[in-house]
Amino acid sequence: MPAVDVPSSGPPGNEQQQGENTASRDPNNPNNQFRPLDRSNTFWARQTNAANWSLGRLTKEDAETMFALEEARNWGKMLKNCEKRRESLMKYSPTIRFMRDKIGQMGGNISLKSFPCNYCVDMKSGGFNPEYGVELCANKLVSENHQEETMAHEMVHVYDHLRFQVDWNDLRHAACSEIRASALSGECRFIQQFWKNGQWKVNKGYQDCVRRRAELSMASRPAVKDDVHAAQVVNEVWDSCLTDTRPFDEVYR
């Protein structure tokens, strides 16, 4: 697949005035135990906001605003880190290099330009669109390991698109690729699940992780009615797609 450049995007402008405070109100909290979000962008304001969030004293809306402000404040650093890690992974990651070679064998062209680092509003670390290519969400990637898993995940989608001529409007096709991407990218390895979730059961934890991630991805598609529908579609193709490890010989858990 020819590399397609996705226009780089940055965070929305921070139009809040310095020192502005907004009181948080929530109809489900009649005693108003919530604290106002301090938007002054001082060190102590950020510390206070973080403390209030950790104690559950911010409304959902204020919490989302707090994270958006932090992302906007750190956007330059996030973008630089994403681009630096991208270059390193393309050179040194065995998984990324392996997938790049396999995609290249089918006529695809994977380069640094294939992975634009953008600012994403949605809660995702990356994405693939057959028309526009791959996107990395620089403001959602927290480490090099996280970025490697994200790049590998999206490269599985690219591989499936070229190898199997996936019809992305067919929910069964899309679900199969989501299962494979979660299984082959390394994001559901035992060590990952152990540190994140304290999951000790290797095989069950791995399968639960793959299923959960595939269902979440499917639930975000407009054609999927709800979580129940997403689970149903994933289940329909589960057995055959989980065991399909191409282009790898096997899944390393």
C-alpha positions in Angstrom: 0.0 0.0 0.0 1.5 3.4 -1.0 2.4 5.5 2.0 -0.2 8.2 2.6 0.7 11.3 4.6 -1.9 12.3 7.2 -1.8 16.1 7.9 -0.2 16.7 11.3 -2.5 18.3 13.8 -2.0 20.0 17.1 -4.0 20.5 20.2 -6.9 23.0 20.4 -5.8 26.5 21.6 -6.0 27.2 25.3 -8.4 30.1 25.4 -9.0 30.1 29.1 -8.0 33.3 30.9 -5.2 33.2 33.5 -6.6 32.7 37.0 -10.1 31.8 35.8 -12.1 29.5 38.1 -15.3 27.6 37.3 -17.4 26.0 40.0 -18.3 22.4 39.3 -21.9 21.4 39.8 -23.4 18.0 39.4 -27.1 17.1 39.9 -26.1 13.7 41.2 -24.1 15.4 44.0 -26.6 17.6 45.9 -24.1 18.4 48.7 -21.7 19.8 46.0 -18.6 18.0 47.3 -16.9 18.7 44.0 -14.1 21.3 43.9 -13.8 24.0 41.2 -11.2 23.4 38.5 -8.4 25.9 38.7 -7.4 26.9 35.1 -4.6 29.3 36.1 -1.9 26.9 34.8 0.4 27.6 37.8 2.3 24.7 39.4 0.1 24.7 42.5 -3.0 24.9 40.4 -2.0 21.8 38.5 -1.1 20.0 41.7 -4.4 20.9 43.3 -6.4 19.8 40.3 -4.5 16.5 40.2 -5.2 15.9 43.9 -8.9 16.8 43.5 -9.1 14.4 40.6 -7.5 11.5 42.4 -9.9 12.0 45.3 -12.9 12.1 43.0 -13.6 15.8 43.6 -13.8 16.8 40.0 -16.8 16.3 37.8 -16.4 14.2 34.7 -16.4 17.4 32.5 -13.8 19.2 34.6 -11.6 16.1 34.7 -11.7 15.9 30.9 -10.9 19.6 30.7 -8.0 19.1 33.1 -6.4 16.4 31.0 -7.0 18.4 27.8 -5.2 21.4 29.4 -2.3 19.2 30.4 -2.1 17.8 26.9 -2.1 21.2 25.4 0.6 22.4 27.8 2.8 19.5 27.0 2.0 19.1 23.3 5.4 20.1 22.1 7.2 17.5 24.3 4.6 14.8 23.4 5.1 15.4 19.7 8.9 15.3 20.0 8.8 12.1 22.0 6.5 10.4 19.5 8.7 11.3 16.6 11.9 10.3 18.4 10.5 6.9 19.5 9.0 6.3 16.0 12.5 6.7 14.4 14.1 4.4 17.0 11.4 1.7 16.7 11.7 1.7 12.9 15.4 1.1 13.2 15.7 -1.3 16.2 12.4 -3.0 17.1 12.4 -6.6 15.8 8.6 -6.7 15.6 8.3 -3.4 13.7 11.1 -4.3 11.3 9.6 -7.8 10.7 6.1 -6.4 10.0 7.7 -3.7 7.7 9.4 -6.4 5.7 6.3 -8.5 5.4 4.2 -5.6 4.3 7.0 -4.7 1.8 6.9 -8.1 0.3 3.2 -7.5 -0.7 4.0 -4.1 -2.3 3.3 -1.9 0.7 5.7 0.9 1.6 6.2 1.6 5.3 8.4 4.5 6.2 8.6 7.2 8.9 6.1 9.2 6.9 3.7 6.3 7.2 3.3 7.0 10.9 2.4 10.7 11.4 2.3 11.8 15.0 -1.0 13.8 15.5 -3.1 15.2 18.3 -6.1 13.0 18.9 -9.3 13.9 20.8 -10.6 10.4 21.0 -9.3 8.0 23.7 -7.1 5.9 21.4 -3.4 5.6 20.8 -3.5 5.1 17.1 -5.7 4.2 14.1 -5.8 2.8 10.6 -7.9 4.0 7.7 -7.5 2.2 4.3 -7.8 5.6 2.5 -5.6 7.7 4.7 -3.2 5.2 6.3 -1.9 4.9 9.9 -2.0 7.6 12.6 -0.2 7.8 15.9 -1.8 9.8 18.7 1.2 11.5 20.3 -0.8 12.9 23.2 -2.0 9.4 24.2 1.3 7.4 23.9 2.9 7.2 27.3 6.1 5.2 26.6 8.2 3.6 23.9 6.7 0.2 24.7 3.2 1.6 24.4 4.1 3.2 21.0 5.7 -0.1 19.8 2.6 -2.0 20.6 0.4 0.7 18.9 2.6 0.7 15.7 2.6 -3.1 15.6 -1.2 -3.2 16.1 -1.8 -0.8 13.2 0.7 -2.7 11.0 -1.3 -5.9 11.4 -4.3 -4.0 10.0 -2.1 -2.8 7.1 -0.9 -6.4 6.5 -4.5 -7.8 6.6 -5.7 -5.1 4.2 -3.0 -6.1 1.7 -3.0 -9.9 2.3 -6.7 -10.6 2.7 -8.3 -7.7 0.8 -10.4 -6.9 3.9 -13.8 -5.3 3.4 -13.7 -2.9 6.3 -17.5 -2.3 6.0 -18.0 -6.0 6.8 -18.1 -6.2 10.5 -16.9 -9.8 10.6 -13.9 -8.9 8.5 -13.1 -5.9 10.8 -13.6 -8.0 14.0 -11.2 -10.6 12.7 -8.5 -8.0 12.0 -9.1 -6.4 15.5 -8.6 -9.8 17.1 -5.4 -10.5 15.2 -4.0 -7.0 15.9 -4.6 -7.3 19.6 -3.2 -10.8 19.7 -0.1 -10.2 17.5 1.0 -6.7 18.6 2.2 -7.8 22.0 -0.3 -5.6 23.9 -1.8 -8.7 25.6 1.4 -10.4 26.6 1.4 -12.0 30.1 4.0 -9.5 31.5 1.9 -6.6 30.2 -1.3 -7.9 31.9 0.6 -8.8 35.1 1.9 -5.2 35.6 -1.3 -3.5 34.4 -4.0 -5.7 36.0 -2.2 -8.2 38.3 -3.4 -11.0 36.0 -1.6 -14.2 36.9 -3.5 -16.7 34.5 -1.4 -16.7 31.4 -3.7 -18.2 28.8 -7.0 -17.0 30.2 -5.6 -13.5 30.8 -4.2 -13.3 27.3 -7.5 -14.4 25.7 -9.6 -12.1 27.9 -7.3 -9.1 27.0 -7.6 -9.8 23.2 -11.4 -10.2 23.4 -11.8 -7.1 25.5 -9.7 -4.9 23.2 -11.4 -6.3 20.1 -14.8 -5.6 21.5 -13.9 -2.1 22.5 -12.6 -1.4 19.0 -15.7 -2.8 17.4 -18.0 -0.9 19.7 -16.6 2.4 18.4 -17.7 1.6 14.8 -20.9 3.5 13.7 -22.4 0.3 12.3 -22.2 -1.5 15.7 -25.3 -0.9 17.7 -23.9 -1.4 21.2 -21.5 -3.4 23.4 -23.7 -6.5 23.1 -23.6 -6.3 19.3 -19.8 -5.8 19.4 -19.3 -8.9 21.5 -21.6 -10.9 19.2 -19.6 -10.0 16.1 -16.3 -10.8 17.8 -17.6 -14.1 19.1 -18.7 -15.1 15.6 -15.1 -15.1 14.2 -13.2 -15.7 17.5 -11.9 -19.2 17.1 -10.6 -18.9 13.5 -9.1 -15.5 13.9 -7.4 -16.0 17.3 -5.4 -18.9 16.0 -4.4 -17.2 12.7 -0.9 -15.8 13.5 0.2 -14.9 10.0 2.8 -13.5 9.3 4.2 -14.8 12.6 4.8 -18.5 13.2 3.3 -18.2 16.6 2.2 -15.7 19.3 4.7 -14.9 22.0 2.8 -14.7 25.3 
